[in-house]
Amino acid sequence: MFAKLKVYLIMATAFAAFAGLAYWYYLDTQKALRQYAENQGKLQGAIQTQAEANAALANDLANMQIAFNTLTEEFEEARKQVESVERLFAQGTDGREMSVGERAVENPAYIEEVLNRGTTELFRCFEILTGAPVGDEDAQAKYVTCVNAISNSDTE
């Protein structure tokens, strides 16, 4: 009888130890699950922030591409204008190749008149660009391109 009681006591102790171990495992697992849920929430927030940053970056990249294309077109136009001016200085009125120095020796009054007129027109264009009123004589002048560029930029 004492032997049976001993066996029951050992079995009850083993069962109690097993139940205690199971309870500790349950509590530890629940604690880990809560921590994992908190981490998941933080990760979801980080993913949302990253998605917003990616969208903003894509938008900025598209704007930069548009600006780059516009600047490239404007640069190409400016390059063509510079080539046109270079051709004016490299060719005489009769079509033959001639440098500005040769022209100045050949007809100094003409060179002086052309440079003075160009300088006057350039200064008037700068005046218009900095806010001077555009008069009727300005619309008829040779620097209509300057006036038109200002008019087009005002309408946009």
N, CA, C and O atoms as a GROMACS GRO file, in nm:
protein
  624
    1MET      N    1   0.081  -0.115   0.000
    1MET     CA    2   0.000   0.000   0.000
    1MET      C    3   0.089   0.126   0.000
    1MET      O    4   0.062   0.222  -0.072
    2PHE      N    5   0.191   0.122   0.079
    2PHE     CA    6   0.282   0.232   0.083
    2PHE      C    7   0.351   0.250  -0.052
    2PHE      O    8   0.381   0.362  -0.091
    3ALA      N    9   0.376   0.143  -0.121
    3ALA     CA   10   0.440   0.147  -0.251
    3ALA      C   11   0.348   0.211  -0.353
    3ALA      O   12   0.392   0.286  -0.440
    4LYS      N   13   0.217   0.181  -0.341
    4LYS     CA   14   0.122   0.242  -0.434
    4LYS      C   15   0.113   0.392  -0.408
    4LYS      O   16   0.105   0.473  -0.501
    5LEU      N   17   0.113   0.428  -0.283
    5LEU     CA   18   0.106   0.569  -0.248
    5LEU      C   19   0.229   0.644  -0.300
    5LEU      O   20   0.219   0.757  -0.346
    6LYS      N   21   0.343   0.581  -0.293
    6LYS     CA   22   0.467   0.638  -0.341
    6LYS      C   23   0.459   0.661  -0.492
    6LYS      O   24   0.503   0.764  -0.542
    7VAL      N   25   0.405   0.565  -0.564
    7VAL     CA   26   0.392   0.577  -0.709
    7VAL      C   27   0.295   0.691  -0.742
    7VAL      O   28   0.320   0.771  -0.832
    8TYR      N   29   0.184   0.696  -0.667
    8TYR     CA   30   0.087   0.804  -0.692
    8TYR      C   31   0.151   0.941  -0.662
    8TYR      O   32   0.127   1.038  -0.735
    9LEU      N   33   0.228   0.949  -0.559
    9LEU     CA   34   0.293   1.073  -0.522
    9LEU      C   35   0.394   1.115  -0.630
    9LEU      O   36   0.401   1.233  -0.664
   10ILE      N   37   0.470   1.023  -0.682
   10ILE     CA   38   0.566   1.052  -0.789
   10ILE      C   39   0.491   1.098  -0.915
   10ILE      O   40   0.532   1.193  -0.982
   11MET      N   41   0.381   1.028  -0.945
   11MET     CA   42   0.302   1.063  -1.064
   11MET      C   43   0.240   1.202  -1.047
   11MET      O   44   0.236   1.279  -1.142
   12ALA      N   45   0.192   1.234  -0.927
   12ALA     CA   46   0.131   1.366  -0.902
   12ALA      C   47   0.238   1.474  -0.912
   12ALA      O   48   0.211   1.582  -0.966
   13THR      N   49   0.358   1.449  -0.862
   13THR     CA   50   0.467   1.545  -0.871
   13THR      C   51   0.508   1.566  -1.016
   13THR      O   52   0.528   1.679  -1.060
   14ALA      N   53   0.518   1.457  -1.090
   14ALA     CA   54   0.555   1.467  -1.232
   14ALA      C   55   0.447   1.543  -1.309
   14ALA      O   56   0.479   1.626  -1.394
   15PHE      N   57   0.320   1.515  -1.279
   15PHE     CA   58   0.210   1.584  -1.345
   15PHE      C   59   0.212   1.734  -1.311
   15PHE      O   60   0.191   1.817  -1.399
   16ALA      N   61   0.237   1.767  -1.185
   16ALA     CA   62   0.242   1.907  -1.142
   16ALA      C   63   0.361   1.978  -1.211
   16ALA      O   64   0.349   2.093  -1.253
   17ALA      N   65   0.474   1.908  -1.220
   17ALA     CA   66   0.591   1.967  -1.287
   17ALA      C   67   0.560   1.990  -1.436
   17ALA      O   68   0.595   2.094  -1.492
   18PHE      N   69   0.496   1.894  -1.498
   18PHE     CA   70   0.459   1.906  -1.638
   18PHE      C   71   0.359   2.020  -1.658
   18PHE      O   72   0.372   2.097  -1.753
   19ALA      N   73   0.260   2.032  -1.570
   19ALA     CA   74   0.162   2.140  -1.579
   19ALA      C   75   0.229   2.275  -1.558
   19ALA      O   76   0.197   2.371  -1.628
   20GLY      N   77   0.321   2.284  -1.463
   20GLY     CA   78   0.394   2.409  -1.440
   20GLY      C   79   0.478   2.447  -1.561
   20GLY      O   80   0.483   2.563  -1.601
   21LEU      N   81   0.544   2.348  -1.618
   21LEU     CA   82   0.625   2.371  -1.738
   21LEU      C   83   0.537   2.415  -1.854
   21LEU      O   84   0.573   2.506  -1.928
   22ALA      N   85   0.422   2.351  -1.871
   22ALA     CA   86   0.329   2.389  -1.978
   22ALA      C   87   0.277   2.532  -1.957
   22ALA      O   88   0.266   2.608  -2.053
   23TYR      N   89   0.246   2.570  -1.832
   23TYR     CA   90   0.197   2.704  -1.803
   23TYR      C   91   0.306   2.809  -1.832
   23TYR      O   92   0.278   2.914  -1.890
   24TRP      N   93   0.430   2.779  -1.790
   24TRP     CA   94   0.541   2.870  -1.818
   24TRP      C   95   0.561   2.886  -1.970
   24TRP      O   96   0.581   2.997  -2.018
   25TYR      N   97   0.556   2.775  -2.044
   25TYR     CA   98   0.570   2.778  -2.191
   25TYR      C   99   0.458   2.863  -2.253
   25TYR      O  100   0.484   2.941  -2.344
   26TYR      N  101   0.336   2.849  -2.205
   26TYR     CA  102   0.221   2.925  -2.255
   26TYR      C  103   0.244   3.075  -2.233
   26TYR      O  104   0.228   3.154  -2.326
   27LEU      N  105   0.282   3.113  -2.112
   27LEU     CA  106   0.305   3.254  -2.082
   27LEU      C  107   0.419   3.312  -2.167
   27LEU      O  108   0.409   3.424  -2.218
   28ASP      N  109   0.526   3.235  -2.183
   28ASP     CA  110   0.641   3.280  -2.262
   28ASP      C  111   0.602   3.296  -2.410
   28ASP      O  112   0.644   3.391  -2.475
   29THR      N  113   0.523   3.205  -2.461
   29THR     CA  114   0.478   3.211  -2.600
   29THR      C  115   0.387   3.332  -2.621
   29THR      O  116   0.398   3.401  -2.722
   30GLN      N  117   0.296   3.357  -2.526
   30GLN     CA  118   0.207   3.473  -2.537
   30GLN      C  119   0.287   3.604  -2.536
   30GLN      O  120   0.256   3.697  -2.610
   31LYS      N  121   0.389   3.609  -2.450
   31LYS     CA  122   0.474   3.727  -2.443
   31LYS      C  123   0.546   3.748  -2.578
   31LYS      O  124   0.553   3.861  -2.628
   32ALA      N  125   0.598   3.641  -2.635
   32ALA     CA  126   0.666   3.649  -2.765
   32ALA      C  127   0.568   3.692  -2.874
   32ALA      O  128   0.604   3.772  -2.961
   33LEU      N  129   0.445   3.640  -2.872
   33LEU     CA  130   0.345   3.676  -2.972
   33LEU      C  131   0.309   3.824  -2.963
   33LEU      O  132   0.292   3.890  -3.066
   34ARG      N  133   0.297   3.877  -2.841
   34ARG     CA  134   0.270   4.020  -2.825
   34ARG      C  135   0.385   4.103  -2.883
   34ARG      O  136   0.362   4.203  -2.951
   35GLN      N  137   0.507   4.060  -2.855
   35GLN     CA  138   0.625   4.132  -2.908
   35GLN      C  139   0.626   4.125  -3.061
   35GLN      O  140   0.657   4.225  -3.128
   36TYR      N  141   0.594   4.010  -3.117
   36TYR     CA  142   0.590   3.996  -3.263
   36TYR      C  143   0.481   4.085  -3.323
   36TYR      O  144   0.501   4.144  -3.429
   37ALA      N  145   0.366   4.095  -3.257
   37ALA     CA  146   0.258   4.181  -3.306
   37ALA      C  147   0.300   4.328  -3.303
   37ALA      O  148   0.271   4.402  -3.398
   38GLU      N  149   0.368   4.371  -3.198
   38GLU     CA  150   0.418   4.509  -3.192
   38GLU      C  151   0.518   4.536  -3.304
   38GLU      O  152   0.512   4.639  -3.371
   39ASN      N  153   0.608   4.441  -3.324
   39ASN     CA  154   0.708   4.456  -3.431
   39ASN      C  155   0.640   4.462  -3.568
   39ASN      O  156   0.681   4.538  -3.655
   40GLN      N  157   0.535   4.382  -3.587
   40GLN     CA  158   0.462   4.381  -3.714
   40GLN      C  159   0.397   4.517  -3.738
   40GLN      O  160   0.398   4.567  -3.850
   41GLY      N  161   0.341   4.575  -3.632
   41GLY     CA  162   0.282   4.709  -3.646
   41GLY      C  163   0.386   4.812  -3.684
   41GLY      O  164   0.361   4.897  -3.770
   42LYS      N  165   0.502   4.806  -3.620
   42LYS     CA  166   0.609   4.900  -3.655
   42LYS      C  167   0.654   4.880  -3.800
   42LYS      O  168   0.679   4.977  -3.871
   43LEU      N  169   0.664   4.755  -3.842
   43LEU     CA  170   0.705   4.727  -3.980
   43LEU      C  171   0.601   4.777  -4.080
   43LEU      O  172   0.637   4.828  -4.186
   44GLN      N  173   0.472   4.762  -4.047
   44GLN     CA  174   0.368   4.812  -4.136
   44GLN      C  175   0.380   4.964  -4.152
   44GLN      O  176   0.366   5.017  -4.262
   45GLY      N  177   0.406   5.034  -4.041
   45GLY     CA  178   0.426   5.179  -4.047
   45GLY      C  179   0.547   5.216  -4.130
   45GLY      O  180   0.544   5.310  -4.209
   46ALA      N  181   0.655   5.140  -4.114
   46ALA     CA  182   0.776   5.166  -4.192
   46ALA      C  183   0.753   5.140  -4.340
   46ALA      O  184   0.803   5.214  -4.425
   47ILE      N  185   0.676   5.036  -4.372
   47ILE     CA  186   0.645   5.006  -4.512
   47ILE      C  187   0.561   5.118  -4.572
   47ILE      O  188   0.584   5.157  -4.687
   48GLN      N  189   0.465   5.169  -4.497
   48GLN     CA  190   0.381   5.279  -4.545
   48GLN      C  191   0.465   5.404  -4.570
   48GLN      O  192   0.450   5.470  -4.673
   49THR      N  193   0.554   5.435  -4.477
   49THR     CA  194   0.642   5.551  -4.492
   49THR      C  195   0.732   5.533  -4.615
   49THR      O  196   0.754   5.627  -4.691
   50GLN      N  197   0.784   5.413  -4.631
   50GLN     CA  198   0.871   5.385  -4.746
   50GLN      C  199   0.794   5.398  -4.877
   50GLN      O  200   0.849   5.449  -4.975
   51ALA      N  201   0.670   5.353  -4.881
   51ALA     CA  202   0.589   5.365  -5.003
   51ALA      C  203   0.564   5.512  -5.036
   51ALA      O  204   0.570   5.551  -5.152
   52GLU      N  205   0.535   5.593  -4.935
   52GLU     CA  206   0.514   5.736  -4.957
   52GLU      C  207   0.642   5.802  -5.007
   52GLU      O  208   0.638   5.885  -5.097
   53ALA      N  209   0.754   5.763  -4.949
   53ALA     CA  210   0.883   5.820  -4.993
   53ALA      C  211   0.912   5.779  -5.137
   53ALA      O  212   0.962   5.860  -5.215
   54ASN      N  213   0.883   5.655  -5.173
   54ASN     CA  214   0.904   5.610  -5.310
   54ASN      C  215   0.816   5.686  -5.408
   54ASN      O  216   0.861   5.722  -5.516
   55ALA      N  217   0.690   5.710  -5.370
   55ALA     CA  218   0.600   5.785  -5.457
   55ALA      C  219   0.651   5.928  -5.476
   55ALA      O  220   0.650   5.980  -5.588
   56ALA      N  221   0.695   5.992  -5.367
   56ALA     CA  222   0.749   6.128  -5.377
   56ALA      C  223   0.875   6.131  -5.462
   56ALA      O  224   0.896   6.223  -5.541
   57LEU      N  225   0.958   6.030  -5.447
   57LEU     CA  226   1.081   6.021  -5.526
   57LEU      C  227   1.049   6.004  -5.674
   57LEU      O  228   1.112   6.066  -5.759
   58ALA      N  229   0.951   5.920  -5.706
   58ALA     CA  230   0.911   5.900  -5.845
   58ALA      C  231   0.855   6.030  -5.903
   58ALA      O  232   0.883   6.063  -6.018
   59ASN      N  233   0.777   6.103  -5.824
   59ASN     CA  234   0.723   6.231  -5.869
   59ASN      C  235   0.835   6.331  -5.894
   59ASN      O  236   0.835   6.401  -5.995
   60ASP      N  237   0.931   6.338  -5.801
   60ASP     CA  238   1.045   6.429  -5.818
   60ASP      C  239   1.127   6.391  -5.940
   60ASP      O  240   1.175   6.478  -6.014
   61LEU      N  241   1.144   6.262  -5.962
   61LEU     CA  242   1.220   6.216  -6.078
   61LEU      C  243   1.150   6.255  -6.207
   61LEU      O  244   1.215   6.297  -6.303
   62ALA      N  245   1.017   6.242  -6.211
   62ALA     CA  246   0.942   6.283  -6.330
   62ALA      C  247   0.955   6.433  -6.353
   62ALA      O  248   0.973   6.476  -6.467
   63ASN      N  249   0.947   6.513  -6.246
   63ASN     CA  250   0.963   6.658  -6.259
   63ASN      C  251   1.103   6.694  -6.306
   63ASN      O  252   1.120   6.784  -6.388
   64MET      N  253   1.203   6.624  -6.255
   64MET     CA  254   1.341   6.649  -6.297
   64MET      C  255   1.358   6.614  -6.445
   64MET      O  256   1.429   6.684  -6.518
   65GLN      N  257   1.295   6.506  -6.490
   65GLN     CA  258   1.305   6.466  -6.630
   65GLN      C  259   1.242   6.572  -6.720
   65GLN      O  260   1.297   6.606  -6.825
   66ILE      N  261   1.126   6.626  -6.678
   66ILE     CA  262   1.061   6.731  -6.756
   66ILE      C  263   1.150   6.855  -6.762
   66ILE      O  264   1.168   6.914  -6.868
   67ALA      N  265   1.206   6.893  -6.647
   67ALA     CA  266   1.294   7.010  -6.643
   67ALA      C  267   1.419   6.987  -6.729
   67ALA      O  268   1.464   7.077  -6.799
   68PHE      N  269   1.474   6.867  -6.722
   68PHE     CA  270   1.592   6.835  -6.802
   68PHE      C  271   1.560   6.845  -6.951
   68PHE      O  272   1.638   6.902  -7.028
   69ASN      N  273   1.445   6.790  -6.992
   69ASN     CA  274   1.407   6.796  -7.133
   69ASN      C  275   1.387   6.940  -7.178
   69ASN      O  276   1.429   6.977  -7.288
   70THR      N  277   1.324   7.020  -7.094
   70THR     CA  278   1.302   7.161  -7.128
   70THR      C  279   1.436   7.233  -7.142
   70THR      O  280   1.458   7.308  -7.237
   71LEU      N  281   1.525   7.211  -7.046
   71LEU     CA  282   1.656   7.275  -7.052
   71LEU      C  283   1.737   7.229  -7.173
   71LEU      O  284   1.808   7.308  -7.235
   72THR      N  285   1.725   7.103  -7.206
   72THR     CA  286   1.795   7.050  -7.324
   72THR      C  287   1.745   7.118  -7.450
   72THR      O  288   1.824   7.156  -7.536
   73GLU      N  289   1.612   7.133  -7.461
   73GLU     CA  290   1.555   7.201  -7.578
   73GLU      C  291   1.601   7.346  -7.583
   73GLU      O  292   1.637   7.396  -7.690
   74GLU      N  293   1.598   7.414  -7.469
   74GLU     CA  294   1.641   7.554  -7.466
   74GLU      C  295   1.790   7.567  -7.498
   74GLU      O  296   1.831   7.660  -7.566
   75PHE      N  297   1.869   7.473  -7.449
   75PHE     CA  298   2.012   7.476  -7.479
   75PHE      C  299   2.034   7.454  -7.628
   75PHE      O  300   2.119   7.521  -7.688
   76GLU      N  301   1.960   7.363  -7.688
   76GLU     CA  302   1.975   7.338  -7.832
   76GLU      C  303   1.937   7.462  -7.912
   76GLU      O  304   2.003   7.494  -8.011
   77GLU      N  305   1.832   7.531  -7.870
   77GLU     CA  306   1.791   7.654  -7.937
   77GLU      C  307   1.899   7.761  -7.922
   77GLU      O  308   1.931   7.831  -8.018
   78ALA      N  309   1.954   7.774  -7.803
   78ALA     CA  310   2.061   7.872  -7.779
   78ALA      C  311   2.184   7.838  -7.863
   78ALA      O  312   2.250   7.926  -7.917
   79ARG      N  313   2.214   7.708  -7.873
   79ARG     CA  314   2.330   7.666  -7.953
   79ARG      C  315   2.309   7.705  -8.100
   79ARG      O  316   2.403   7.750  -8.166
   80LYS      N  317   2.188   7.687  -8.150
   80LYS     CA  318   2.158   7.724  -8.288
   80LYS      C  319   2.171   7.874  -8.308
   80LYS      O  320   2.220   7.920  -8.411
   81GLN      N  321   2.127   7.952  -8.208
   81GLN     CA  322   2.140   8.096  -8.218
   81GLN      C  323   2.286   8.138  -8.217
   81GLN      O  324   2.325   8.229  -8.291
   82VAL      N  325   2.368   8.073  -8.136
   82VAL     CA  326   2.511   8.105  -8.132
   82VAL      C  327   2.574   8.070  -8.266
   82VAL      O  328   2.656   8.147  -8.317
   83GLU      N  329   2.538   7.957  -8.325
   83GLU     CA  330   2.592   7.920  -8.457
   83GLU      C  331   2.551   8.022  -8.562
   83GLU      O  332   2.630   8.056  -8.650
   84SER      N  333   2.428   8.072  -8.552
   84SER     CA  334   2.380   8.173  -8.647
   84SER      C  335   2.462   8.301  -8.634
   84SER      O  336   2.501   8.360  -8.734
   85VAL      N  337   2.488   8.342  -8.510
   85VAL     CA  338   2.568   8.463  -8.488
   85VAL      C  339   2.711   8.440  -8.536
   85VAL      O  340   2.772   8.529  -8.596
   86GLU      N  341   2.765   8.322  -8.510
   86GLU     CA  342   2.901   8.293  -8.557
   86GLU      C  343   2.908   8.298  -8.709
   86GLU      O  344   3.006   8.347  -8.765
   87ARG      N  345   2.804   8.248  -8.777
   87ARG     CA  346   2.802   8.255  -8.923
   87ARG      C  347   2.797   8.400  -8.970
   87ARG      O  348   2.859   8.435  -9.071
   88LEU      N  349   2.723   8.486  -8.898
   88LEU     CA  350   2.717   8.627  -8.935
   88LEU      C  351   2.855   8.692  -8.928
   88LEU      O  352   2.891   8.775  -9.012
   89PHE      N  353   2.932   8.654  -8.825
   89PHE     CA  354   3.065   8.713  -8.810
   89PHE      C  355   3.168   8.650  -8.903
   89PHE      O  356   3.273   8.710  -8.927
   90ALA      N  357   3.142   8.533  -8.954
   90ALA     CA  358   3.241   8.463  -9.038
   90ALA      C  359   3.217   8.482  -9.186
   90ALA      O  360   3.297   8.436  -9.268
   91GLN      N  361   3.108   8.550  -9.225
   91GLN     CA  362   3.075   8.562  -9.366
   91GLN      C  363   3.042   8.708  -9.398
   91GLN      O  364   2.970   8.775  -9.324
   92GLY      N  365   3.096   8.754  -9.509
   92GLY     CA  366   3.068   8.891  -9.551
   92GLY      C  367   2.929   8.904  -9.608
   92GLY      O  368   2.861   8.804  -9.631
   93THR      N  369   2.886   9.029  -9.630
   93THR     CA  370   2.752   9.051  -9.686
   93THR      C  371   2.742   8.997  -9.828
   93THR      O  372   2.632   8.966  -9.875
   94ASP      N  373   2.856   8.985  -9.895
   94ASP     CA  374   2.855   8.928 -10.030
   94ASP      C  375   2.867   8.776 -10.029
   94ASP      O  376   2.871   8.715 -10.136
   95GLY      N  377   2.874   8.714  -9.911
   95GLY     CA  378   2.876   8.569  -9.901
   95GLY      C  379   3.014   8.508  -9.888
   95GLY      O  380   3.025   8.389  -9.861
   96ARG      N  381   3.120   8.586  -9.907
   96ARG     CA  382   3.254   8.529  -9.898
   96ARG      C  383   3.298   8.519  -9.751
   96ARG      O  384   3.252   8.595  -9.667
   97GLU      N  385   3.388   8.425  -9.723
   97GLU     CA  386   3.440   8.406  -9.588
   97GLU      C  387   3.521   8.528  -9.547
   97GLU      O  388   3.605   8.577  -9.622
   98MET      N  389   3.494   8.578  -9.427
   98MET     CA  390   3.562   8.698  -9.384
   98MET      C  391   3.555   8.706  -9.231
   98MET      O  392   3.452   8.676  -9.172
   99SER      N  393   3.663   8.747  -9.169
   99SER     CA  394   3.663   8.763  -9.023
   99SER      C  395   3.616   8.904  -8.988
   99SER      O  396   3.609   8.991  -9.074
  100VAL      N  397   3.583   8.925  -8.862
  100VAL     CA  398   3.539   9.056  -8.817
  100VAL      C  399   3.653   9.157  -8.834
  100VAL      O  400   3.629   9.272  -8.871
  101GLY      N  401   3.774   9.114  -8.807
  101GLY     CA  402   3.889   9.204  -8.826
  101GLY      C  403   3.902   9.249  -8.969
  101GLY      O  404   3.927   9.367  -8.995
  102GLU      N  405   3.885   9.157  -9.064
  102GLU     CA  406   3.892   9.195  -9.206
  102GLU      C  407   3.780   9.292  -9.242
  102GLU      O  408   3.801   9.386  -9.318
  103ARG      N  409   3.662   9.268  -9.186
  103ARG     CA  410   3.550   9.358  -9.212
  103ARG      C  411   3.579   9.497  -9.156
  103ARG      O  412   3.549   9.598  -9.219
  104ALA      N  413   3.636   9.500  -9.036
  104ALA     CA  414   3.665   9.629  -8.973
  104ALA      C  415   3.765   9.708  -9.056
  104ALA      O  416   3.754   9.831  -9.067
  105VAL      N  417   3.862   9.640  -9.115
  105VAL     CA  418   3.960   9.708  -9.199
  105VAL      C  419   3.892   9.754  -9.328
  105VAL      O  420   3.917   9.865  -9.376
  106GLU      N  421   3.806   9.667  -9.383
  106GLU     CA  422   3.742   9.698  -9.510
  106GLU      C  423   3.638   9.810  -9.498
  106GLU      O  424   3.631   9.898  -9.584
  107ASN      N  425   3.558   9.808  -9.390
  107ASN     CA  426   3.451   9.906  -9.376
  107ASN      C  427   3.429   9.933  -9.227
  107ASN      O  428   3.335   9.880  -9.169
  108PRO      N  429   3.514  10.015  -9.164
  108PRO     CA  430   3.503  10.038  -9.020
  108PRO      C  431   3.373  10.107  -8.979
  108PRO      O  432   3.322  10.081  -8.870
  109ALA      N  433   3.320  10.194  -9.062
  109ALA     CA  434   3.195  10.263  -9.028
  109ALA      C  435   3.080  10.164  -9.018
  109ALA      O  436   2.995  10.175  -8.930
  110TYR      N  437   3.077  10.068  -9.109
  110TYR     CA  438   2.971   9.967  -9.108
  110TYR      C  439   2.978   9.883  -8.979
  110TYR      O  440   2.876   9.861  -8.914
  111ILE      N  441   3.097   9.838  -8.944
  111ILE     CA  442   3.115   9.757  -8.822
  111ILE      C  443   3.074   9.838  -8.700
  111ILE      O  444   3.006   9.786  -8.611
  112GLU      N  445   3.115   9.964  -8.694
  112GLU     CA  446   3.079  10.048  -8.581
  112GLU      C  447   2.927  10.064  -8.571
  112GLU      O  448   2.870  10.055  -8.462
  113GLU      N  449   2.862  10.088  -8.684
  113GLU     CA  450   2.717  10.108  -8.686
  113GLU      C  451   2.645   9.980  -8.644
  113GLU      O  452   2.549   9.985  -8.567
  114VAL      N  453   2.690   9.865  -8.694
  114VAL     CA  454   2.626   9.738  -8.659
  114VAL      C  455   2.644   9.708  -8.511
  114VAL      O  456   2.548   9.668  -8.445
  115LEU      N  457   2.762   9.728  -8.458
  115LEU     CA  458   2.786   9.700  -8.316
  115LEU      C  459   2.708   9.796  -8.226
  115LEU      O  460   2.652   9.754  -8.125
  116ASN      N  461   2.702   9.923  -8.263
  116ASN     CA  462   2.626  10.019  -8.183
  116ASN      C  463   2.477   9.986  -8.184
  116ASN      O  464   2.412   9.990  -8.080
  117ARG      N  465   2.423   9.953  -8.302
  117ARG     CA  466   2.281   9.919  -8.312
  117ARG      C  467   2.251   9.792  -8.232
  117ARG      O  468   2.151   9.785  -8.160
  118GLY      N  469   2.338   9.693  -8.243
  118GLY     CA  470   2.318   9.569  -8.169
  118GLY      C  471   2.326   9.591  -8.019
  118GLY      O  472   2.248   9.533  -7.943
  119THR      N  473   2.420   9.675  -7.976
  119THR     CA  474   2.433   9.704  -7.834
  119THR      C  475   2.309   9.777  -7.783
  119THR      O  476   2.260   9.746  -7.674
  120THR      N  477   2.260   9.873  -7.860
  120THR     CA  478   2.139   9.946  -7.821
  120THR      C  479   2.020   9.851  -7.809
  120THR      O  480   1.944   9.857  -7.713
  121GLU      N  481   2.005   9.763  -7.906
  121GLU     CA  482   1.895   9.667  -7.903
  121GLU      C  483   1.909   9.571  -7.786
  121GLU      O  484   1.810   9.537  -7.721
  122LEU      N  485   2.031   9.529  -7.758
  122LEU     CA  486   2.055   9.439  -7.646
  122LEU      C  487   2.020   9.506  -7.513
  122LEU      O  488   1.956   9.445  -7.427
  123PHE      N  489   2.063   9.631  -7.497
  123PHE     CA  490   2.031   9.703  -7.374
  123PHE      C  491   1.880   9.723  -7.360
  123PHE      O  492   1.826   9.710  -7.249
  124ARG      N  493   1.810   9.753  -7.470
  124ARG     CA  494   1.664   9.770  -7.463
  124ARG      C  495   1.598   9.636  -7.427
  124ARG      O  496   1.501   9.633  -7.351
  125CYS      N  497   1.652   9.529  -7.480
  125CYS     CA  498   1.599   9.396  -7.446
  125CYS      C  499   1.617   9.370  -7.296
  125CYS      O  500   1.526   9.318  -7.231
  126PHE      N  501   1.733   9.405  -7.241
  126PHE     CA  502   1.756   9.389  -7.097
  126PHE      C  503   1.658   9.475  -7.017
  126PHE      O  504   1.608   9.433  -6.913
  127GLU      N  505   1.633   9.597  -7.066
  127GLU     CA  506   1.536   9.683  -6.997
  127GLU      C  507   1.399   9.617  -6.994
  127GLU      O  508   1.332   9.617  -6.891
  128ILE      N  509   1.359   9.562  -7.106
  128ILE     CA  510   1.227   9.496  -7.114
  128ILE      C  511   1.224   9.375  -7.022
  128ILE      O  512   1.126   9.351  -6.952
  129LEU      N  513   1.333   9.299  -7.021
  129LEU     CA  514   1.339   9.181  -6.936
  129LEU      C  515   1.333   9.215  -6.788
  129LEU      O  516   1.284   9.135  -6.708
  130THR      N  517   1.381   9.333  -6.752
  130THR     CA  518   1.381   9.372  -6.610
  130THR      C  519   1.259   9.454  -6.573
  130THR      O  520   1.253   9.508  -6.462
  131GLY      N  521   1.160   9.464  -6.663
  131GLY     CA  522   1.033   9.522  -6.624
  131GLY      C  523   0.999   9.654  -6.688
  131GLY      O  524   0.897   9.713  -6.652
  132ALA      N  525   1.078   9.704  -6.780
  132ALA     CA  526   1.044   9.830  -6.846
  132ALA      C  527   0.920   9.807  -6.933
  132ALA      O  528   0.903   9.698  -6.988
  133PRO      N  529   0.834   9.908  -6.946
  133PRO     CA  530   0.713   9.889  -7.028
  133PRO      C  531   0.750   9.871  -7.174
  133PRO      O  532   0.847   9.928  -7.223
  134VAL      N  533   0.670   9.790  -7.243
  134VAL     CA  534   0.694   9.762  -7.384
  134VAL      C  535   0.605   9.857  -7.464
  134VAL      O  536   0.483   9.851  -7.456
  135GLY      N  537   0.666   9.945  -7.542
  135GLY     CA  538   0.591  10.042  -7.621
  135GLY      C  539   0.569   9.992  -7.763
  135GLY      O  540   0.615   9.884  -7.800
  136ASP      N  541   0.497  10.073  -7.842
  136ASP     CA  542   0.469  10.036  -7.981
  136ASP      C  543   0.596  10.030  -8.063
  136ASP      O  544   0.610   9.945  -8.151
  137GLU      N  545   0.690  10.122  -8.035
  137GLU     CA  546   0.815  10.121  -8.112
  137GLU      C  547   0.894   9.993  -8.083
  137GLU      O  548   0.967   9.944  -8.169
  138ASP      N  549   0.879   9.940  -7.960
  138ASP     CA  550   0.948   9.816  -7.925
  138ASP      C  551   0.892   9.698  -8.004
  138ASP      O  552   0.967   9.609  -8.044
  139ALA      N  553   0.762   9.698  -8.028
  139ALA     CA  554   0.700   9.588  -8.100
  139ALA      C  555   0.746   9.587  -8.246
  139ALA      O  556   0.749   9.481  -8.309
  140GLN      N  557   0.783   9.705  -8.299
  140GLN     CA  558   0.825   9.714  -8.438
  140GLN      C  559   0.976   9.700  -8.455
  140GLN      O  560   1.026   9.692  -8.567
  141ALA      N  561   1.049   9.697  -8.344
  141ALA     CA  562   1.195   9.696  -8.352
  141ALA      C  563   1.247   9.560  -8.397
  141ALA      O  564   1.172   9.462  -8.408
  142LYS      N  565   1.378   9.555  -8.424
  142LYS     CA  566   1.440   9.432  -8.471
  142LYS      C  567   1.449   9.326  -8.362
  142LYS      O  568   1.469   9.209  -8.393
  143TYR      N  569   1.435   9.364  -8.237
  143TYR     CA  570   1.446   9.269  -8.126
  143TYR      C  571   1.309   9.219  -8.083
  143TYR      O  572   1.283   9.201  -7.964
  144VAL      N  573   1.222   9.196  -8.180
  144VAL     CA  574   1.087   9.145  -8.154
  144VAL      C  575   1.095   9.011  -8.082
  144VAL      O  576   1.006   8.977  -8.004
  145THR      N  577   1.199   8.936  -8.108
  145THR     CA  578   1.216   8.806  -8.042
  145THR      C  579   1.217   8.823  -7.891
  145THR      O  580   1.156   8.744  -7.818
  146CYS      N  581   1.286   8.925  -7.844
  146CYS     CA  582   1.291   8.952  -7.700
  146CYS      C  583   1.152   8.986  -7.648
  146CYS      O  584   1.111   8.934  -7.544
  147VAL      N  585   1.080   9.073  -7.719
  147VAL     CA  586   0.946   9.113  -7.678
  147VAL      C  587   0.852   8.992  -7.681
  147VAL      O  588   0.772   8.973  -7.589
  148ASN      N  589   0.862   8.911  -7.786
  148ASN     CA  590   0.776   8.792  -7.797
  148ASN      C  591   0.807   8.692  -7.688
  148ASN      O  592   0.715   8.630  -7.634
  149ALA      N  593   0.932   8.675  -7.653
  149ALA     CA  594   0.968   8.580  -7.547
  149ALA      C  595   0.906   8.625  -7.416
  149ALA      O  596   0.858   8.542  -7.338
  150ILE      N  597   0.906   8.754  -7.390
  150ILE     CA  598   0.846   8.806  -7.267
  150ILE      C  599   0.696   8.788  -7.271
  150ILE      O  600   0.636   8.747  -7.171
  151SER      N  601   0.633   8.817  -7.385
  151SER     CA  602   0.488   8.802  -7.397
  151SER      C  603   0.447   8.657  -7.377
  151SER      O  604   0.346   8.630  -7.312
  152ASN      N  605   0.523   8.563  -7.434
  152ASN     CA  606   0.491   8.421  -7.420
  152ASN      C  607   0.507   8.374  -7.277
  152ASN      O  608   0.429   8.292  -7.229
  153SER      N  609   0.610   8.425  -7.207
  153SER     CA  610   0.631   8.381  -7.068
  153SER      C  611   0.524   8.438  -6.978
  153SER      O  612   0.491   8.376  -6.876
  154ASP      N  613   0.466   8.555  -7.012
  154ASP     CA  614   0.359   8.611  -6.930
  154ASP      C  615   0.231   8.533  -6.945
  154ASP      O  616   0.155   8.523  -6.848
  155THR      N  617   0.204   8.476  -7.062
  155THR     CA  618   0.080   8.401  -7.084
  155THR      C  619   0.086   8.263  -7.025
  155THR      O  620  -0.018   8.202  -7.002
  156GLU      N  621   0.204   8.210  -6.999
  156GLU     CA  622   0.216   8.074  -6.946
  156GLU      C  623   0.204   8.073  -6.802
  156GLU      O  624   0.211   7.967  -6.740
   0.00000   0.00000   0.00000
